[in-house]
């Protein structure tokens, strides 16, 4: 069945904005500027400020939801179901998980490449599967267990590629690359907890997806914004790259933005793209299928990798390609993408068999009719 123009649009929007989201975050990390009180020029390393911007993008989904709701109410027959009441605090625990996982991933993005960052996020399949068995009582089929094992193998291959490139990469030291990769894996454990909580406590209340994303963005934005105050006074030594070596120096971030306005352009790209990415992802699932959303998310990794190579942000490593292919196979098996492919292959094989032996098939049918008549 051919896609409509709208389906093509939302699929392209998801692929584009999803790629821009990671690339813009990495682009912001690559800028250097002076800080406050004429401090020397240094790299923009403010992961928690970036995370606040991302939650602001998610919060904007709430505004989109209310605009769609107002438009729907003007119709003769409204279609949006908003009658069921729910407690907004249900979103607090998933929002805290999202806040923690996102902050850790932005810290890790400072230490590793954008393509490895995106590939290693595929580890969420492993932990989501295991946690859904433990806490949701779900039974995974053989293909899903196989997909988890293949995903683990793909993560090992990507990790080896980063380990080998760490010896040659001047922008990141080997220990930074390894630490960044481990932090990304750790963040996927928390992201998997978030997904399980959303399925267990949130989705059963039939909350509109845009409202769910926006409410989580509301909690994440305001809680993390308040946490920037104590983060300003928590020393972490060499783990932090800001001049004061504290967990997060938001004032230094704003000073750097004032000295280099291109940084705000990268941050705006991250904020705006995450809003459109969430909207497009929800629309793809609704209008096409969840499987298509998974495929587009995998293609996003390819786009990020190709753009990073073209811009000279990283070097080509054959092991990364192998790791991505293995991760793609694992994700496809876990999400059941092999089933429609197998069904189509079997269907084509049966059609070809009928076309090759039409006389034999007709004689068998005629024989059957003769036996019935006798």
GUFI-781195 format. One record per residue: residue in three letters; x, y, z of N, C-alpha, C, CB in turn. Coordinates in pm, whole numbers, plus 50000, padded with zeros to 5 digits. Glycine has a CB too. Example, Ala and Ser with C-alpha at 12.3 -4.5 7.8 and 13.67 -1.06 7.14 Angstrom:
BEGIN
Ala513194943150780512304955050780513204967050780511314955350905Ser512854977550708513674989450714512905000350787514084994050572
end
This chain:
BEGIN
Unk500844988050000500005000050000500885012550000499055000150123Unk500635021749906501445033849893501125043650005501215040449756Unk502145050850049501965060850153501305073250096503315064450219Unk500505079850178499925092650139500975103650153498665095950225Unk500675115450099501605126750109501845130550255501085138850030Unk500795129750337500945133150479501845123150551499575133650547Unk501685110250519502535100050581503995101850541502055086050541Unk504235105150415505605107850370506175120050443505635110150218Unk505315130050464505755142350531506165139550675504645152850528Unk505325132350751505645130050892506845120550907504425124350966Unk506995111050813508155102150817509435110050792508005090750713Unk509395119050692510555127450664510835137050778510335135250537Unk509765142250841509925151550953510585144451072508565157350995Unk510165132151100510755124651210512235121851185510005111551231Unk512565117651063513955114551030514825127051038514045108450890Unk514325138250986515105150650982515295156451121514425160850893Unk514195158151195514295164551327515025155651427512905167851380Unk514865142351414515595133351503517105134251482515135119051482Unk517505135651357518935137151326519455150551375519175135651175Unk518675161151350519085174551394519235175051546518065185151348Unk518385167751618518425167951764519795163851819517355158751820Unk520315152551772521625147951819522755156451763521845133251781Unk522675159951635523745167751571523855181751632523495168851420Unk522735188051663522785201451721523365201151862521395207751723Unk523045190551939523605189252073525125187452067522965177352148Unk525585179251970527025177351953527695190051900527305165651857Unk526995197251813527525209751758527755219851870526545215651652Unk526825220851964526975230052077528225226552159525715229852167Unk528485213552175529645209252253530965213052187529605194452274Unk530945215652057532185218251984532565232951982532055213251843Unk531705241652034532015255952038532915259452156530725264152045Unk533685269952139534505275552247534205290452257536025273052222Unk534225295752378533975310052399534465314052538532455313352383Unk534625327152557534995332152689533825330652785535435346952680Unk534175329052913533135327853015532905340853088533505317053114Unk532455340153213532195351953294533495357753348531235348453410Unk533455370853376534595378053435535875376153354534825373253579Unk535705376653222536845375753129537685363253151537725387953144Unk537035352053186537765339453198538225335153059536885328353264Unk539345327853050539875324052919538885315652837541175316352935Unk539095315652707538215308052619538285293152650538565310652472Unk537125286852656537065272452686535855266452616537005270052840Unk535825253152608534745246252539533425247452612535095231652521Unk532345246952533531005247452591530635233452641529945252652485Unk530785231452771530505218452832529465220352941531805211952890Unk528195221152901527095223752996525935214152967526615238652986Unk526115201353001525085191252969523755193553036525585177753006Unk523755198753159522485200553230521705212353174522745202453380Unk522415222753129521735233853062521115229052931522735245553035Unk521825220352859521285214652737520055206052766522345206252666Unk520095198652876518955190252913517735198852946519305181353033Unk517945210353011516835219553039516205224152907517325231753121Unk517045227152809516535231252679515725220252612517675235252589Unk516165207752628515435196652569514045195152634516245183552585Unk513995196652767512695195652835511785207352799512905195252987Unk512385218752768511575229852720510905226252588512435242552704Unk511635218952504511055214152378509925204352403512125207652293Unk510105195352500509035185852534507835193252592509555175352634Unk508105203452674507015211352733506165218052626507585221852829Unk506805221952515506055228352407505025218952344507015233352300Unk505225205652361504245196052310502895197752381504755181552329Unk502945202652505501705205252579500925216652513502015208752727Unk501655226852466501005237952396500405233052264502025249452369Unk501145224252194500635218652068499355210652095501695209652000Unk499355203052204498165195052239496945203952259498425186752367Unk497105214952333495965223752359495515231052233496325234052468Unk496435234052141496045240052014495225230251930497285244651936Unk495685217551928494945207251855493575204951919495735194151852Unk493525205752053492265203852125491275215052091492525203352277Unk491775227452087490895238752051490375237251908491645252152067Unk491265233051819490855231051679489835219751668492075228051590Unk490025209151749489115197651743487725201251797489695185951824Unk487675209751898486385213551958485525221951865486625221152087Unk486165228051765485395235951669484715227351563486305246051601Unk485095214851556484485205751459483065202051503485355193051442Unk482215198551407480855194051444480885181451531480015191251318Unk481835172451503481965160151581483425158751628481535147651496Unk483735163651748485115162651800485565148051809485225169351939Unk486855145751778487405132151777488375129551891488095129651646Unk488965139951948489945138152055489255134352184490795150852074Unk489715123352245489135118552370489895124252488489135102952375Unk489285133652560489935139852676489055138952801490265154552646Unk488075130252796487115129552907487705122953032485875122052862Unk488585113253014489075105653128490025114153212489785092853082Unk489725115453340490575123253430491755114853476489765128353550Unk492865121653508494055114753556494815124153647494945109953437Unk495655118153729496485125953820497805129353751496735118153953Unk498095142153728499345145753659500605140653729499425160753646Unk500495138053861501675133153933502095119053888501395133054083Unk501225112353812501605099453754502825100953664500445093453675Unk502975112853607504085115353516505375119053588503715126253419Unk505305120953719506485125653792507625115553789506115128853935Unk507315102853819508385092853822508995090353684507855079753879Unk508175089153575508815088253443509615100653407507755085753337Unk509135112453450509865124853421511205125153492509025136953461Unk511255120353616512515119853690513505110353621512275115353836Unk512985099053571513845089753497514345096253368513075076753464Unk513455102953298513835109753174514875120453202512595115953107Unk514685128053309515615138653346516995133153377515085146353467Unk517045122253453518325116153489519025110253367518125105353595Unk518275102553287518865096153169519355106353068517845086753103Unk518555116853044518935127052947520175134552991517785136952925Unk520245138053119521415145353171522675136953158521195149253318Unk522575124053191523735115153179524175114053034523415101253236Unk523195113052942523545111752800524215124252746522305108552718Unk523785135952792524445148252746525855149452802523605160552787Unk526065144452924527435143852977528285134652890527425138853124Unk527715123152853528445113352772528735118552632527665100352763Unk527815126752578528005131952442529235140952433526765139652398Unk529625146852546530855154852551532095146152538530915162752680Unk531955133052563533115124152571533275115052451533015115852695Unk532215113152373532285103652263531685109852138531555090652299Unk531685102452027531195107651899529675106951893531805099851782Unk529105115251803527655115651788527095102451736527245127051696Unk527845095951643527355083451585527365072151689528215079451463Unk528435071051767528495060851873527415063451978529885060651938Unk527205076152010526155080052104524805074652058526095095352118Unk524495076551928523205072351876523115057151869522975078351738Unk524215050551828524195035951817524035029251953525475030951750Unk524755034252053524715027952185523365029852254525815033652273Unk522595039552208521255041252263520355029352230520615054052211Unk520785021052134520045008952103520024998952217520615002451982Unk520875001052318520914992052434519614992452514522074995752525Unk518775002552488517515003552563516634991452538516755016452523Unk516794984952422516014972852390516284961952494516364967752249Unk517544960252530517924949652624517214951552757519444949452644Unk517354963452812516844965852947515324967152950517474978453004Unk514734972552843513274973252836512684959252833512824981152713Unk513294950352753512814936552745512894929452879513604928852642Unk514034930652945514234923853072513304929453181515704925053117Unk513164942553187512314948653289510824945853262512544963853293Unk510434945053135509034941853105508684927653148508754943752955Unk509664918653141509454904853189509334904853341510614895553145Unk510204912553408510254912353554509084919653618511544918553602Unk508654931053561507674939453629506314940153560508224953253642Unk506254937053431504974937353361504424923453333505124944853232Unk505204913053370504754899453349504654895553203503444897453413Unk505404902453118505334899652974506214887652940505754911952892Unk505784879952842506564868652793507184872252659505694855952780Unk508494871452651509174874352526509274861652442510584880252552Unk509034863152312509134851652223510604849352188508284853752094Unk510864838152121512254834352089512954844952006512284821052016Unk512244851151911512874861251824513284873551905511924865351711Unk512524876952010512874888452093514104885652178511704892352182Unk514194873452234515404869752308516614869652216515224855952374Unk516424864752094517504864751995517924879151963517074857451866Unk516924887851948517204901951922518004908352033515924909551901Unk517694904952159518444910352273519894905652270517784906152405Unk520104892752243521464887352237522264893652123521434872152220Unk521624895452008522314901751894522624916451924521454900651765Unk521724923251994521964937052033523174938152125520734942952101Unk523294928852219524464928652308525744927152225524354917152412Unk525704918152126526864916152038527184929051962526604904651940Unk526154935951912526364948451841526974959251929525054953451785Unk526544959852056527124969552149528594966752173526364969352282Unk528954954052181530364950252199531194954852080530504934952219Unk530654952851959531374956851837531564972051833530614952151711Unk530504979651865530604994351867531604998851974529215000751891Unk531564992152089532514995352195533954992852153532204987352320Unk534184981852081535534979052030535974989551929535574965151965Unk535034994051845535355004551748535765017451818534155007251656Unk535055020951925535415032852002536745031152074534325036152103Unk536995018952123538255016152193539435017852098538255001952254Unk539275012851976540355013751878540525028051827540075004351761Unk539415035251811539525048951762540035058351870538165053851712Unk539905054451997540375062852106541865065152105539975056952236Unk542605055752045544055057252036544455067451929544705043852005Unk543545069851832543885078451718543185091951723543545071451588Unk542115092751801541285104751803541925115251894539855101551851Unk542175127151835542785137951914541765145451997543505147551822Unk540495145151957539465152852027539015146352157538275154951937Unk539125133152166538705126052286539795116152328537365118752263Unk540125116252457541085106452510540395092952524541665111152646Unk541205082352528540655068852534539795066952658541765058552532Unk540275071752774539485069852897538175077752893540315074153020Unk538175089252823536935096852808535935089452721537235110652748Unk536415083552611535545076152520534895064352591536335071252397Unk535705056752665535195045052737534185049352844536355036952802Unk534525059952919533605065153021532295069852959534265076653100Unk532395076852846531195081752778530305070352732531585090252659Unk530915059852674530135048252629529445041452746531035038252556Unk530155039952858529555033552975528415041853032530615031153083Unk528575055153029527505063953077526255062852989527995078553081Unk526455061452858525305059952767524555047052799525765059952619Unk525305036052821524675023252856523915024652988525745011952867Unk524535031353086523875033453215522575041453198524815040753312Unk522625051553110521435059753086520305051553025521775071452995Unk520655041452945519615033152881518895024452984520235024252773Unk519575020753092518915013453201517805022153260519945009253312Unk518135034853284517155044153342516045047153243517835057253385Unk516405048453113515395050753010514435038852999516065053252874Unk514955026753019514095014853016513125014853134514945001953018Unk513605019153250512715020453367511605030453336513505024853493Unk511975041453270510985051553231509905045453142511665063153159Unk510315037553043509345031652949508415021953020510075024452837Unk508965014053112508135004453186507145011853276509024994953271Unk507595022653341506705030553426505595036853343507485041353500Unk505945042153226504935048153140503885037953099505585054353015Unk504325025953064503375015653022502505010953138504125003752961Unk503095010253257502365004653372501385014753433503355000053479Unk501795027353443500995037153517500355047953431501835043653620Unk500915050653314500455062153237499545058153122501645069753182Unk500005048753037499245045552917497895039152946500055036452829Unk497755032653061496475026253093495375036453117496615017153215Unk495755049153140494765059753162494355066353031495325070253257Unk494845061152918494465066052786494715081052772492985062952758Unk495895085452815496285099552802496835101852662497345103452910Unk496455112952601496955116252467498485116952470496345129752415Unk499165110852373500635110452375501295124252385501135103552251Unk500765134152311501345147552319501195153552459500685156852215Unk500075150352522499855155152660500815148152756498395152752703Unk501065135352731501995127852816503415133452804501985112852779Unk503865135552681505205140952658505325154952718505535141352507Unk504295163252696504325176852747504325177652899503165184452694Unk503565168852964503525168853110504865164253169502385159653161Unk505455154153107506795150053151507795161253130507245137453076Unk507665168453017508545179852992508365190853095508285185352854Unk507115192753142506835202853245507605199553373505315203653274Unk507465187053420508165183153543509685183753524507745168853585Unk510165178553411511605178353387512185192253380511905170953260Unk511485201453312512005215053294512115222353427511105223053198Unk511055222053508511065229853632511945223353739509655231453684Unk511955210353749512795203853851514265205653819512465188853861Unk514645203353691516055204653655516505219253660516305198953515Unk515615228653627515955242853638516275246653782514805251653585Unk515495241153876515765243854018517055237154064514585239054105Unk517335225354010518545218154049519815225054000518495203953995Unk519695233653900520875240953853521475249653963520515249653732Unk520655253554061521155262054172522115254054261519975267454257Unk521725242454317522715234854397523865229454312522025223354469Unk523615226054185524675221154098525795231554083524105217653960Unk525435244454097526405255354083527445255154195525675268854083Unk527125248254306528025248354423528635234654452527265253154546Unk528335224454372528845210954398530145208654320527785200254361Unk531285207854388532555205654316532685191054272533755209654404Unk533165188954151533365175354099534775173454043532325172253991Unk535645183354062537035181854019537185181253868537645169554080Unk538055172553823538375171653680537255165353597539645163753662Unk536235159753662535125153853588534375164453507534155146853684Unk534395176953555533725187753485534735196053407532945196653584Unk534315201053291535205209053206534965224053219535035205053063Unk534035228353308533845242753324534935248453415532435245753382Unk535195261553408536325267653481536295265453632536365282353453Unk535105265153691535005263653836535005249053879533755270553888Unk534945239853784534935225353809533815221353907536305220953866Unk532635226953880531445223153956530555214653865530665235854008Unk529515208653925528665199553848528035206553728527575193753937Unk527565218753745527055226753634527155241453669525595222953601Unk527725249253578527865263753597526995270553492529365268353584Unk525735272753529524775278553435525145292853398523365278153493Unk525705300453493526115314153463527205314453357526605321153590Unk528145305053368529215304153268528615300953131530245293453308Unk527575292353129526925288953001526315301352938525845278253023Unk525615309653017524985321552963526025331752917524055327853067Unk527135332652989528215341752948528825337152816529295342553057Unk529025324152802529565319052676528605321552560529855304152688Unk527315320052586526315322652482526365337352439524895318952533Unk526555346352535526615360752502527855364052420526595369152629Unk528955356652442530185359052366530175352052230531395354452447Unk529395341552216529315334252089527845330752062530215321352093Unk527135339351990525695337051964525405324251886525115348851889Unk526405318351820526175305951747525785294451840527425302151668Unk526195295651967525835285252065524335284852085526545287752199Unk523715296552095522255296752115521535291051994521765311152142Unk522135292551875521535286651755521525271351766522305291051628Unk522635265651815522705251051833521715246351940524135246851872Unk521605253952049520685250352157519235251352112520925259252279Unk518935261652032517575263051978517255251551883517415276551907Unk518265247551805518075236051717517715223551794519325233551634Unk518345221751911518065210151995516665210952055519105209152107Unk516285222852102514975224752166513835223052066514905238652231Unk513945229851952512865229451852512765215551790513105239951742Unk513905209351762513885196351695513265185451782515295192251656Unk513495186051916512935175652003511415176752008513525176652145Unk510885189151998509435190951997508825184851871509075205852007Unk509405188251756508885182851630509125167851619509525189951512Unk510245163151676510555148851670509535140751748511965146151725Unk509155145451867508135138451946506795138451875507995145052084Unk506425149851818505155150651746505155141351624504895165251701Unk506265141451548506345133051428506365118251464507585136651347Unk507095114751573507175100851615505815095351655508135099351731Unk505055103251730503705099151770502805097651647503105109351869Unk502925106951553502115106651432502445094651344502295119451353Unk503745091151334504155079551255503555066751314505705078451249Unk503625065451446503055053651512501555052751486503325054051663Unk500875064151491499425064351473499015062351327498855077551524Unk499695069251234499285069251094499845057351016499725082051028Unk501035052351055501665041450980501775029151070503065045650925Unk502865028251148503015017051242504205019651333503195003551166Unk504245012551447505375013451539506645007751475505075006051670Unk506474997751388507624991951318508295002151228507194979651237Unk507485010051157508035020551071508795030851154506905027450992Unk508285033851272508975043251361510345037851400508135046051487Unk510435024651425511705018551460512695019251343511495003951503Unk512195016751223513045017251104513565031451083512275012450979Unk512695041451097513115055351080514125059451186511895064651085Unk513955054451307514915057451414516275051451382514405052051549Unk516295039651319517565033551277518195041551163517345018951234Unk517365046351070517885054650961518465067651014516785057550859Unk517905072451125518435084651187519895082751227517595088451310Unk520235070851274521615067951310522525069051188521735053951372Unk522055064151073522835065050949523065079550910522125057550835Unk522005087650918522115101850881523125108950972520735108750891Unk523035106451102523965112651198525395108551169523595108951342Unk525595095851140526925090651111527505096850983526895075451099Unk526695097250877527155102750749527475117750761526075100550639Unk526595125350827526815139750844528065142250928525595146350909Unk528265134351034529455135951119530735133451039529385126251239Unk530705123350952531855120550866532085131950767531665107350790Unk531005136950707531115147650607531655160550667529755150250543Unk531275163350792531735175550859533105173950924530735179650964Unk533645161750918534955159450978534945158451129535885170150937Unk533775155851187533675154651332534265141651383532225155751375Unk534325131551297534885118651335535445111551213533815109751404Unk536215101151237536835093551129536055080851101538295090251163Unk536235075750977535535063550937536175051451004535545061950783Unk535345042651061535815030151122534895018951076535845031151279Unk535485009051010534694997950957533944990451064535574988550883Unk534524989351184533854982251292532544989051332534774981151414Unk532505002451318531275009651350530145005451255531495024851342Unk530485003751128529494999451030528974985551065530094999550887Unk529914976451098529534962951137528654963251262530774954251161Unk529054971451360528274972451483526874977651458528974981451582Unk526754987651370525434993151338524544982651272525565005351248Unk525124974951178524334964551110523844954151209525174957750998Unk524734949951301524354939951402523254945651493525594935651487Unk523394958351535522374964751618521044965851544522834978651662Unk521114968651414519894969751334519174956351325520244974751193Unk519944945551307519344932151302518694928751436520414921451266Unk519394931851546518844929151678517554936751704519854932751785Unk517524949751665516314957851683515174952651597516594972551649Unk515504948351474514474943051384513844930351439515064940351245Unk514664921451493514144909051551513304911851675515294899551586Unk513774920851760513034923851883511674930051853513854933151973Unk511634938851752510384945751718509514938051620510694959351661Unk509934925951581509104917551496509084921551351507734917551547Unk510114928951307510154933251167510324921451072511274943351147Unk510864910351122511104898751036509794891750997512044888751107Unk508744893451077507494886151050506844890150917506504888451164Unk506634903250892506044906650761506944903050643505734921350756Unk508264903550665509184899850557509074884950527510624903350595Unk509034876650633508884862250613507534858950549509024854750747Unk506494865850593505164863450536505134866950388504094871650612Unk505804877950353505844881850212506634871950128506444895850198Unk507764866950184508584857150112507794844350089509884854050190Unk507104839550195506314827250183505164829050085505774823150319Unk504554840950086503454843749994503944843749850502794857350028Unk505094850049826505664850449690506044836349644506914859649686Unk506584828149738506974814449703505764806249663507694807849819Unk504644807949735503444800249703502844804549569502394801849814Unk502924817749540502414822749412503244817349297502414838149409Unk504584817249315505474812049211505214797149187506944814249249Unk504944789649294504684775349281503404772849201504584768749420Unk502394781249225501144779949151501334783249003500074788949212Unk502214793348976502444797248838503264786748762503154810848833Unk504174779748833505034769848768504244757148735506214766348859Unk503314753048823502584740448802501074742648790502864730748917Unk500624751048697499174753448688498404741348638498894765148597Unk499024733348544498354721548488498154711048594499154715648372Unk499214708948674499144698848780498084702648883500514697248849Unk498044716148913497064720749012495634718748959497304735649048Unk495444721348827494114719848767493674705248765494084725448626Unk494634696348733494304682148729493924676848867495474674148674Unk494644682048969494314677749105492924682249144495344683149204Unk492594694749104491264699749136490184691749063491144714649100Unk490454688648934489484680948857489314667048915489914680048709Unk490444661148960490354647949022489524648249147491724642749054Unk489674659349220488874660649341487404661449310489314672849419Unk487094668849199485684670349162485094656649119485524680749047Unk485944648849044485464635648997485174626549114486514629048905Unk486054626749215485844618349332484574622349406487054619049426Unk484374635649414483174640349484481904636249410483214655549500Unk481954637249273480794633449193480534618249200480984637849047Unk481634610349204481474595849213480894591949347482794588849190
end
